[in-house]
Amino acid sequence: MITWKKHIQDLLDWGMTQSEIAVHIGVSQGRVSQVYRSDDGLGFGFSAGSKLISLHSKKSRSQRRRPAAESSSIQEPVNV
């Protein structure tokens, strides 16, 4: 089961900050931190939760596409 904490951790791993996540889902950075640190199932309301799921899905798709694009742009160093 994917939890709110897992969604937040993934987004952090993908380079977002708690503040950026908060702006995208319409809550405070403090609320993102509370949910992230919670071990008792603390979560978000419907609106913020839906936005977090959507943000996670978008970032997840872009993360899956990124390695192929990066590998094609890697160039060997040129000795001069």
N, C-alpha and C positions, 0 to 999 in steps of 0.2 A: 504494500500500500504506500503510495506516495503521500507524504505529509506536507503541511505548509512549510515546516522547517526544511524539508528536502528541496522544495521549490526555491526557497530563499537561498539555500546553500548553493544550488546549481547556478542561480543568477549571480551570486557573489563569485563563484569559481569562473564564470564567464566574463568577469570584469566589471560588473555593475557594483555600485555602492548601495548601502541601505537607503541613503537619501534619494538616489535615483529610482530605486524600486518604489519608495514611498510616493514620489511624485507621480509615477506611472499608475499606481493603484489608488491614489487619492487618500492616503493616510499619512500620519506623521512618521518621521524616521524612528522616533521613540516606540511607536506601535510596532513597526517592523522588527525592531530590536527585541521587544517584549515577546512577540510570537516566536522569533528565532531562538531565544534563550529558554523558552518555556518547555518543560518536560511533562506538563499536565494537560496537553491538548489544547492550549489556548490558540484561538484562530481569528479569522476575519469574518466580517459580515458577508452577506451574499454579494454585494456590489464589489467590494475590494477583493474578495476571494475569486470572483469571476475574472476580474482584471488581472489578478496574479496568475491564474491558470492560463489566460490568453497571452500574457507577457512571456511566461515560461515556454509556451508552445512556439511562439515566434522566435525566441532566442535559441531554443533547441533546434529548430529547423536551420537557422543561420549557422549554428555551430557544426551541424552535420555537413553543410556545404563548404565550410571554410577550409578544411584540410586539403581538399582537391584543388581549390583555387590557390592556396598557398604553395602547394608542391609544384604547381606549374610555373610559379613565378620565382622559384629558387634558382639562382644562377651560381655557377662555379666562379670563384674569384679569379681574376685575370692577373697574371704576373706581368709586370711591365719592365 
